[in-house]
Amino acid sequence: MAHLSLYRKWRPQVFDDVVGQEPVTRTLRGALATGRVSHAYLFSGHRGTGKTTTARILAKALNCERGVGPDPCNVCAACRAISDGTSLDVIELDAASNRGIDEIREIRERVRLAPASGRYKVYILDEAHMLTTEAENALLKTLEEPPPHVVFVLVTTEPHRLPATILSRCQRFEFRRIPTALIVQRLERIAREEGLHVSPGALQLIARSADGALRDAESVLDQLASSVQGPIGEQDVVRLLGLLEDEVVDTVTEAVRRSDAPAVLRVAAQLAESGRDPRAALRRLLLHFRDLLLLRTSPQLEDLVDAPADRIRHLRRQAQAFQMDELLRAISVLASAEAEARWTTHPRLTVELALLRLARPDADPTLEGLWGRVLKLERVLQEGQVSAPAAELPSLRTQPTDGPAVQEALPVEPPPDWEWVASRWPRVLEEVKGKRAYTYALLAEAKPAGLEGDQLVLEFPAGGEFAATTLQDPRHRSLLEDVLHHVLGRRLRLRFSVAHATQSAPDRPRDPLVEQATQLLGPAVAFRPSVPPETEPWEG
């Protein structure tokens, strides 16, 4: 005798046996008890949650020999025939393979015929969203006004793909994902009745991997019962499904917290060598950081975390080691990697890069990496990990667009003498050049001419009136003063002067950017401000 799968053997036969769908079954039982049965129903929702099974129970309740009622007897000939799939009055069609207009025309012709033995002819149309547009249009009229002895039940996991004209003709019932706790209870009952010894941890792993689908969980338990000799433990479930053990997940989490790139890359190598599914591994880590985010948000969200009580306590401690922004970034990185792993030809590389981006945001060139670096810096400042005194803190500047990176330590209070300012002037020019090219083109011909208290005098060569006048604009002036403060460590005011024509300017090479500006603007001496400053060329 062929082996009967557990999900078929333990398929619910009455409404009370349907797990996790009390709002649906309660409403259907009430309609059957009062005789207010609709001519068309739409059962939609997650896979493996009992949609087709509920449709069959409804068909039995309508055709039971004891009469229409909320509880079919399951012993009469009509109930047994429907349960065995041999009833002539219950027609199940798979719309994925019977999706054309010819099949729907055949249904339209048959619905006029009276039931063979029962009260109602029940058409269960599975995967109804797979019908073609022509087939949907052909079904509309029959679905709107079927004969009184016909009931349609459309079953789908994607109701949004059905046209509104069909949706409006049906009573709709949404089947929810089944909570993990209810799946565990069901599996415990099945294991007990089947004589299987399954550890609580293994049942929890099976239920979590099912993602709300009881049928999937029963199928996994059936596989384990066939492949494992003796008691079934957590390691058996991990090997069968390719899951990540909690220890591996915790190792990755701790390595991310410590910014330990070698540790996460070693984990990625172990996963690849053991043949783990990259998508499953990324999905497991994604759900883990989602749990941490929930627990970090509020302890009142513990009921949304599918884990035993001792595991939740451990997760709560882990969550406190991260800021919410860090957890959000981790979820974003893992979600992107999980989506990429669906089509990439190098899934191992996808896992490695995702874990490296989590552990080392400073090595991540994306916006998420920049976000991570900012979060890390904020965390260091908040935790007070800066031990150097203020006068010894380095002043860091960003890399200019066309020059080498400059990183230099400056005292907070530099000596306020002229030699100090003159020695730092090339750095001022370089800083301005990296921030705004137009301001630099105006400033390039100037040189420090004197320091009078907190006022720095910049002198332009003869003919530099246009540049000196334009730099008076607050937009240019504020930029220059900010750069001076950054490079010199002291806030200085600027005063611009122009040398007399009799003075000879030193012969020095022209900056290419200045040459380009000269070609665009013409000789500076020929320019006079003829428009308001706010209408002048502006960058950044």
C-alpha positions as CSV (number, residue, x, y, z in Angstrom):
1,M,0.0,0.0,0.0
2,A,1.4,3.4,-1.0
3,H,2.4,5.7,1.8
4,L,-0.2,8.4,2.6
5,S,1.5,11.8,3.3
6,L,0.9,13.3,6.7
7,Y,-0.7,16.4,5.3
8,R,-3.2,14.3,3.5
9,K,-3.8,11.9,6.3
10,W,-4.3,14.8,8.8
11,R,-6.3,17.0,6.5
12,P,-9.1,18.6,8.5
13,Q,-12.6,17.1,7.9
14,V,-14.7,19.6,9.8
15,F,-14.5,23.3,10.4
16,D,-13.3,23.0,14.0
17,D,-10.2,21.1,12.7
18,V,-9.1,24.0,10.5
19,V,-6.1,25.6,12.3
20,G,-5.7,29.3,12.7
21,Q,-8.7,30.5,10.6
22,E,-11.4,31.0,13.2
23,P,-12.9,34.1,11.7
24,V,-13.5,32.3,8.4
25,T,-14.8,29.1,9.8
26,R,-17.1,30.9,12.2
27,T,-18.7,33.0,9.5
28,L,-19.2,29.9,7.2
29,R,-20.7,27.9,10.0
30,G,-23.1,30.7,10.8
31,A,-24.1,31.0,7.1
32,L,-24.8,27.3,6.9
33,A,-26.8,27.3,10.1
34,T,-29.1,30.1,9.0
35,G,-29.3,29.0,5.3
36,R,-27.7,32.2,4.0
37,V,-25.3,30.4,1.6
38,S,-23.8,32.6,-1.1
39,H,-23.6,31.4,-4.7
40,A,-19.9,32.4,-5.0
41,Y,-17.0,32.6,-2.6
42,L,-13.4,33.7,-2.9
43,F,-10.9,32.1,-0.6
44,S,-7.5,34.0,-0.8
45,G,-4.4,34.1,1.3
46,H,-1.1,32.5,2.0
47,R,-0.2,29.0,0.7
48,G,-0.8,26.0,2.9
49,T,-3.3,27.7,5.2
50,G,-6.4,25.5,4.4
51,K,-8.2,27.3,1.6
52,T,-8.9,24.2,-0.6
53,T,-9.6,22.1,2.5
54,T,-12.2,24.6,3.8
55,A,-13.8,24.6,0.3
56,R,-14.2,20.8,0.5
57,I,-15.6,21.0,4.0
58,L,-18.1,23.6,2.8
59,A,-19.1,21.2,-0.1
60,K,-19.7,18.4,2.5
61,A,-21.8,20.6,4.7
62,L,-24.0,21.5,1.7
63,N,-24.4,17.9,0.5
64,C,-24.4,15.9,3.8
65,E,-27.3,13.4,3.9
66,R,-28.2,14.6,7.3
67,G,-29.0,18.0,5.8
68,V,-27.3,21.3,5.3
69,G,-25.6,22.3,8.5
70,P,-22.4,23.6,10.0
71,D,-21.0,20.2,10.9
72,P,-20.9,17.5,8.2
73,C,-21.2,13.9,9.5
74,N,-18.3,12.5,7.5
75,V,-19.9,9.0,7.6
76,C,-22.6,9.3,5.0
77,A,-22.0,8.3,1.4
78,A,-22.0,11.9,0.2
79,C,-19.4,13.0,2.8
80,R,-17.1,10.0,2.1
81,A,-17.3,10.6,-1.6
82,I,-16.3,14.2,-1.3
83,S,-13.5,13.3,1.2
84,D,-12.2,10.7,-1.3
85,G,-12.4,13.0,-4.2
86,T,-14.9,10.8,-6.1
87,S,-18.1,12.8,-5.8
88,L,-19.7,13.8,-9.1
89,D,-21.2,16.9,-7.6
90,V,-17.9,18.5,-6.4
91,I,-15.7,19.5,-9.3
92,E,-12.2,20.7,-8.6
93,L,-10.3,22.4,-11.4
94,D,-6.8,23.7,-11.5
95,A,-6.9,27.0,-13.3
96,A,-3.2,26.8,-13.9
97,S,-3.7,24.0,-16.4
98,N,-7.4,24.7,-17.3
99,R,-7.1,28.4,-17.8
100,G,-8.5,28.8,-21.3
101,I,-11.9,29.9,-22.6
102,D,-12.8,26.4,-23.8
103,E,-12.7,25.0,-20.3
104,I,-14.8,27.8,-18.9
105,R,-17.4,27.3,-21.7
106,E,-17.6,23.7,-20.7
107,I,-18.3,24.7,-17.1
108,R,-21.0,27.1,-18.4
109,E,-22.7,24.2,-20.2
110,R,-22.5,21.9,-17.3
111,V,-23.8,24.2,-14.6
112,R,-27.3,23.9,-16.0
113,L,-27.4,20.2,-15.3
114,A,-28.9,19.1,-11.9
115,P,-26.6,17.5,-9.3
116,A,-26.0,13.8,-9.7
117,S,-26.9,12.8,-6.1
118,G,-26.6,15.8,-3.7
119,R,-28.3,19.1,-3.3
120,Y,-25.5,21.3,-4.8
121,K,-22.9,21.2,-7.5
122,V,-19.8,22.8,-6.0
123,Y,-17.1,24.1,-8.4
124,I,-13.7,24.6,-6.7
125,L,-11.5,26.6,-9.0
126,D,-8.0,26.5,-7.6
127,E,-5.3,29.1,-8.6
128,A,-8.1,31.2,-10.1
129,H,-5.8,34.1,-10.8
130,M,-4.2,32.0,-13.6
131,L,-7.3,32.3,-15.9
132,T,-6.8,34.1,-19.1
133,T,-8.6,37.4,-19.7
134,E,-11.0,35.7,-22.2
135,A,-11.8,32.9,-19.7
136,E,-12.4,35.5,-16.9
137,N,-14.9,37.3,-19.2
138,A,-16.6,34.1,-20.0
139,L,-17.0,33.2,-16.4
140,L,-18.5,36.5,-15.4
141,K,-22.1,36.0,-16.3
142,T,-22.3,32.5,-14.9
143,L,-20.6,33.7,-11.7
144,E,-23.1,36.5,-11.3
145,E,-26.3,34.5,-11.8
146,P,-25.6,30.8,-11.5
147,P,-28.5,28.2,-11.2
148,P,-29.7,27.9,-7.6
149,H,-28.1,24.5,-7.2
150,V,-24.5,25.7,-8.1
151,V,-21.9,27.2,-5.7
152,F,-18.6,28.5,-6.9
153,V,-15.5,28.6,-4.7
154,L,-12.5,30.5,-6.2
155,V,-9.2,29.8,-4.5
156,T,-6.1,31.9,-5.0
157,T,-2.9,33.1,-3.4
158,E,-2.9,36.3,-5.5
159,P,-6.3,37.9,-5.4
160,H,-5.0,41.2,-6.7
161,R,-4.6,39.6,-10.1
162,L,-8.3,38.9,-10.4
163,P,-10.4,41.7,-12.1
164,A,-12.7,43.7,-10.0
165,T,-15.7,42.4,-11.9
166,I,-15.0,38.9,-10.5
167,L,-14.1,40.1,-7.0
168,S,-17.4,42.1,-6.7
169,R,-19.4,38.9,-7.5
170,C,-17.9,36.8,-4.6
171,Q,-18.0,36.8,-0.9
172,R,-14.3,37.1,0.0
173,F,-12.5,35.4,2.9
174,E,-8.9,36.1,3.7
175,F,-6.9,33.2,5.1
176,R,-4.1,34.4,7.4
177,R,-0.7,32.9,8.0
178,I,-0.9,30.4,10.8
179,P,1.0,31.5,14.0
180,T,4.0,29.4,14.8
181,A,2.6,28.4,18.2
182,L,-0.5,26.9,16.6
183,I,1.7,25.0,14.1
184,V,3.8,23.6,16.9
185,Q,0.6,22.5,18.7
186,R,-0.6,20.7,15.6
187,L,2.7,19.0,15.0
188,E,2.9,17.9,18.6
189,R,-0.5,16.2,18.1
190,I,0.5,14.5,14.9
191,A,3.8,13.3,16.3
192,R,2.1,11.9,19.4
193,E,-0.5,10.1,17.3
194,E,2.0,8.8,14.8
195,G,4.4,7.6,17.5
196,L,7.2,10.0,16.5
197,H,9.7,11.3,19.1
198,V,10.4,14.9,18.2
199,S,12.2,17.4,20.4
200,P,10.5,20.7,21.2
201,G,13.3,22.6,19.6
202,A,12.9,20.6,16.4
203,L,9.2,21.3,16.3
204,Q,9.9,25.0,16.8
205,L,12.4,25.0,13.9
206,I,10.0,23.2,11.6
207,A,7.2,25.6,12.5
208,R,9.3,28.7,11.9
209,S,10.6,27.4,8.6
210,A,7.1,26.8,7.4
211,D,6.4,30.6,7.3
212,G,2.8,30.3,8.4
213,A,2.0,27.3,6.1
214,L,0.8,24.3,8.1
215,R,1.0,22.0,5.0
216,D,4.7,22.8,4.6
217,A,5.4,22.0,8.2
218,E,3.5,18.7,7.9
219,S,5.5,17.8,4.8
220,V,8.8,18.5,6.6
221,L,7.8,16.4,9.5
222,D,6.9,13.6,7.1
223,Q,10.3,13.8,5.5
224,L,12.1,13.7,8.8
225,A,10.0,10.7,9.9
226,S,11.1,8.9,6.7
227,S,14.8,9.8,6.9
228,V,15.7,9.8,10.6
229,Q,16.0,6.6,12.6
230,G,15.1,7.3,16.2
231,P,14.3,10.6,17.9
232,I,14.2,13.7,15.8
233,G,16.3,16.6,17.0
234,E,17.2,20.1,16.0
235,Q,20.3,19.1,14.1
236,D,18.2,16.8,11.9
237,V,15.9,19.7,11.0
238,V,18.9,21.9,10.3
239,R,20.5,19.4,8.0
240,L,17.3,18.7,6.1
241,L,16.4,22.3,5.5
242,G,19.8,23.8,5.3
243,L,19.0,26.2,8.1
244,L,21.5,28.3,10.1
245,E,21.9,27.2,13.7
246,D,21.4,29.7,16.4
247,E,25.1,29.5,17.2
248,V,26.0,30.6,13.7
249,V,23.5,33.4,13.7
250,D,24.9,34.6,17.1
251,T,28.5,34.4,15.8
252,V,27.6,36.7,12.8
253,T,25.7,39.1,15.1
254,E,28.7,39.4,17.5
255,A,31.1,39.8,14.6
256,V,29.0,42.6,13.2
257,R,28.9,44.3,16.6
258,R,32.7,44.1,16.9
259,S,33.3,45.1,13.2
260,D,35.2,41.8,12.8
261,A,35.4,41.3,9.0
262,P,37.6,38.1,9.1
263,A,35.0,36.4,11.4
264,V,32.0,37.0,9.1
265,L,34.0,35.9,6.0
266,R,35.0,32.7,7.8
267,V,31.3,32.1,8.4
268,A,30.5,32.7,4.8
269,A,33.1,30.2,3.8
270,Q,31.8,27.6,6.2
271,L,28.3,28.1,4.8
272,A,29.5,27.6,1.2
273,E,31.5,24.5,2.1
274,S,28.6,22.9,3.9
275,G,26.3,23.4,0.9
276,R,23.9,25.7,2.6
277,D,21.4,27.6,0.4
278,P,22.6,31.2,0.2
279,R,19.1,32.6,0.0
280,A,18.0,30.5,3.0
281,A,21.0,31.7,5.0
282,L,20.4,35.4,4.1
283,R,16.7,35.0,4.9
284,R,17.5,33.5,8.3
285,L,19.8,36.4,9.1
286,L,17.3,38.9,7.8
287,L,14.6,37.5,10.2
288,H,17.1,37.5,13.0
289,F,17.9,41.2,12.7
290,R,14.2,41.8,12.3
291,D,13.6,40.2,15.7
292,L,16.4,42.3,17.2
293,L,14.7,45.4,15.8
294,L,11.4,44.5,17.3
295,L,12.9,43.9,20.7
296,R,15.0,47.0,20.5
297,T,11.9,49.0,19.7
298,S,9.9,47.9,22.6
299,P,9.7,44.9,25.0
300,Q,6.0,44.9,24.4
301,L,6.6,43.4,20.9
302,E,7.9,40.1,22.2
303,D,4.7,38.4,21.0
304,L,5.7,39.2,17.4
305,V,9.0,37.2,17.8
306,D,8.7,33.5,16.9
307,A,11.1,32.0,19.4
308,P,11.0,30.2,22.8
309,A,11.1,32.3,26.0
310,D,14.8,31.5,26.7
311,R,15.8,32.5,23.2
312,I,13.8,35.7,23.4
313,R,15.7,36.6,26.6
314,H,19.0,36.1,24.7
315,L,17.8,38.1,21.7
316,R,16.8,41.0,24.1
317,R,20.3,41.2,25.4
318,Q,21.7,41.1,21.8
319,A,19.3,43.9,20.7
320,Q,20.6,46.2,23.4
321,A,24.1,46.1,21.9
322,F,22.8,47.9,18.7
323,Q,21.2,51.2,17.9
324,M,17.9,51.1,16.0
325,D,19.5,52.8,13.0
326,E,22.2,50.1,12.9
327,L,19.6,47.3,12.9
328,L,17.6,49.1,10.2
329,R,20.8,49.3,8.0
330,A,21.5,45.6,8.6
331,I,18.0,44.7,7.5
332,S,18.3,46.9,4.4
333,V,21.6,45.3,3.4
334,L,20.4,41.7,4.0
335,A,17.1,42.3,2.1
336,S,19.0,43.6,-0.9
337,A,21.3,40.7,-0.8
338,E,18.5,38.1,-0.5
339,A,16.8,39.6,-3.5
340,E,20.0,39.6,-5.5
341,A,20.7,36.0,-4.6
342,R,17.6,35.0,-6.6
343,W,19.3,35.6,-9.9
344,T,23.0,36.0,-9.4
345,T,25.4,33.4,-10.8
346,H,27.7,33.9,-7.8
347,P,25.6,33.4,-4.6
348,R,28.6,32.9,-2.4
349,L,30.0,36.2,-3.4
350,T,26.6,37.8,-2.6
351,V,26.7,36.4,0.9
352,E,30.3,37.4,1.5
353,L,29.7,41.0,0.3
354,A,26.6,41.3,2.4
355,L,28.3,40.2,5.6
356,L,31.4,42.3,4.9
357,R,29.1,45.4,4.4
358,L,27.5,44.6,7.8
359,A,30.8,44.2,9.6
360,R,32.8,47.0,7.9
361,P,30.6,49.9,6.8
362,D,33.8,51.9,6.3
363,A,34.6,49.6,3.4
364,D,31.2,49.9,1.8
365,P,31.0,52.5,-1.0
366,T,27.2,52.6,-1.1
367,L,24.9,55.0,0.7
368,E,24.2,52.3,3.3
369,G,27.9,52.2,4.0
370,L,28.0,55.9,4.5
371,W,25.0,55.6,6.8
372,G,26.8,52.9,8.7
373,R,30.0,55.1,9.2
374,V,27.9,58.0,10.5
375,L,26.1,55.7,12.9
376,K,29.4,54.2,14.1
377,L,30.9,57.7,14.7
378,E,27.8,58.8,16.6
379,R,28.0,55.6,18.7
380,V,31.6,56.3,19.6
381,L,30.8,59.9,20.6
382,Q,27.8,58.8,22.6
383,E,29.7,56.1,24.5
384,G,32.5,58.5,25.3
385,Q,35.2,56.4,23.7
386,V,37.3,59.4,22.6
387,S,40.1,59.5,25.1
388,A,42.4,62.1,23.6
389,P,42.2,65.7,25.0
390,A,40.5,68.2,22.8
391,A,43.8,70.0,21.9
392,E,45.1,66.7,20.4
393,L,42.1,65.6,18.4
394,P,42.9,65.3,14.7
395,S,41.2,67.6,12.2
396,L,40.1,65.3,9.3
397,R,39.1,66.6,5.9
398,T,37.4,64.8,3.1
399,Q,39.2,63.8,0.0
400,P,39.0,66.5,-2.7
401,T,37.6,65.6,-6.1
402,D,40.8,66.0,-8.0
403,G,43.6,65.7,-5.4
404,P,45.0,63.3,-2.8
405,A,43.4,62.8,0.6
406,V,44.7,65.1,3.3
407,Q,44.5,64.1,6.9
408,E,46.4,66.2,9.4
409,A,46.4,66.8,13.1
410,L,46.0,70.5,14.1
411,P,45.9,72.1,17.5
412,V,42.7,73.7,18.5
413,E,44.5,77.1,19.1
414,P,47.3,77.5,16.6
415,P,49.8,80.3,17.1
416,P,48.2,83.5,15.6
417,D,51.2,84.8,13.8
418,W,51.8,85.7,10.2
419,E,54.2,82.9,9.5
420,W,51.7,80.3,10.5
421,V,49.0,81.7,8.2
422,A,51.4,82.0,5.3
423,S,52.6,78.4,5.7
424,R,49.0,77.1,5.7
425,W,47.8,79.1,2.7
426,P,48.4,76.3,0.1
427,R,46.2,74.0,2.1
428,V,43.5,76.7,2.2
429,L,43.6,76.9,-1.6
430,E,43.4,73.1,-1.9
431,E,40.4,73.0,0.5
432,V,38.5,75.6,-1.5
433,K,39.3,73.8,-4.7
434,G,37.8,70.6,-3.4
435,K,34.6,72.4,-2.3
436,R,33.8,74.8,-5.0
437,A,35.7,75.3,-8.3
438,Y,34.3,78.7,-9.1
439,T,35.4,80.2,-5.8
440,Y,38.8,78.7,-6.2
441,A,39.1,80.2,-9.7
442,L,38.5,83.7,-8.2
443,L,40.8,83.1,-5.3
444,A,43.7,81.4,-7.1
445,E,45.6,84.7,-8.0
446,A,45.3,86.1,-4.4
447,K,48.0,85.8,-1.7
448,P,48.0,86.6,2.0
449,A,49.3,90.2,2.5
450,G,49.0,90.7,6.2
451,L,47.3,89.7,9.5
452,E,45.8,92.5,11.5
453,G,44.4,91.0,14.6
454,D,41.6,88.7,13.6
455,Q,41.5,90.1,10.0
456,L,43.4,88.5,7.1
457,V,44.3,90.7,4.2
458,L,44.2,89.0,0.8
459,E,45.9,90.9,-2.0
460,F,45.1,90.4,-5.7
461,P,47.5,91.4,-8.5
462,A,46.7,94.4,-10.7
463,G,43.6,93.9,-12.7
464,G,42.0,91.6,-10.1
465,E,39.2,94.0,-9.2
466,F,36.5,91.6,-10.6
467,A,37.7,88.7,-8.4
468,A,38.0,90.9,-5.3
469,T,34.6,92.3,-5.8
470,T,32.9,89.0,-6.5
471,L,34.5,87.3,-3.4
472,Q,32.7,90.0,-1.3
473,D,29.5,88.0,-2.0
474,P,28.4,86.4,1.3
475,R,28.3,83.0,-0.4
476,H,31.9,83.1,-1.4
477,R,33.0,84.9,1.8
478,S,31.3,82.5,4.2
479,L,32.9,79.5,2.4
480,L,36.3,81.0,2.6
481,E,36.0,81.9,6.2
482,D,34.8,78.4,7.0
483,V,37.7,76.9,5.2
484,L,40.1,79.2,7.0
485,H,38.6,78.2,10.4
486,H,38.9,74.5,9.4
487,V,42.5,74.6,8.2
488,L,43.9,77.2,10.6
489,G,41.8,76.4,13.6
490,R,40.8,80.0,14.1
491,R,38.0,82.2,12.9
492,L,39.3,85.1,10.8
493,R,37.6,87.9,8.9
494,L,38.7,88.7,5.3
495,R,39.6,91.9,3.7
496,F,40.4,92.1,0.0
497,S,42.8,94.5,-1.7
498,V,44.2,95.0,-5.3
499,A,47.8,95.9,-6.0
500,H,48.6,99.0,-8.0
501,A,49.3,98.6,-11.7
502,T,52.9,99.7,-11.3
503,Q,53.7,96.7,-9.1
504,S,54.9,93.6,-11.0
505,A,53.3,90.4,-10.1
506,P,55.6,87.4,-9.6
507,D,55.9,85.1,-12.6
508,R,54.3,81.8,-11.6
509,P,52.5,79.1,-13.5
510,R,48.8,79.5,-14.0
511,D,46.4,76.9,-12.6
512,P,44.6,75.0,-15.4
513,L,41.3,75.8,-13.7
514,V,42.1,79.5,-13.7
515,E,43.0,79.3,-17.4
516,Q,39.6,77.7,-18.1
517,A,37.8,80.3,-16.2
518,T,39.7,83.0,-18.0
519,Q,38.7,81.5,-21.3
520,L,35.1,81.5,-20.3
521,L,35.0,84.9,-18.6
522,G,37.6,86.8,-20.5
523,P,40.4,88.9,-18.9
524,A,39.4,89.8,-15.3
525,V,40.4,93.4,-15.9
526,A,37.7,93.8,-18.5
527,F,34.9,92.7,-16.1
528,R,32.8,94.9,-14.0
529,P,29.8,93.5,-12.0
530,S,26.8,94.4,-14.1
531,V,24.3,92.0,-12.5
532,P,23.2,91.4,-8.9
533,P,25.5,88.9,-7.1
534,E,22.7,86.3,-6.8
535,T,22.6,86.0,-10.6
536,E,26.3,85.3,-11.0
537,P,27.5,81.8,-12.0
538,W,27.4,79.5,-9.0
539,E,28.4,76.0,-8.2
540,G,27.3,73.8,-5.3
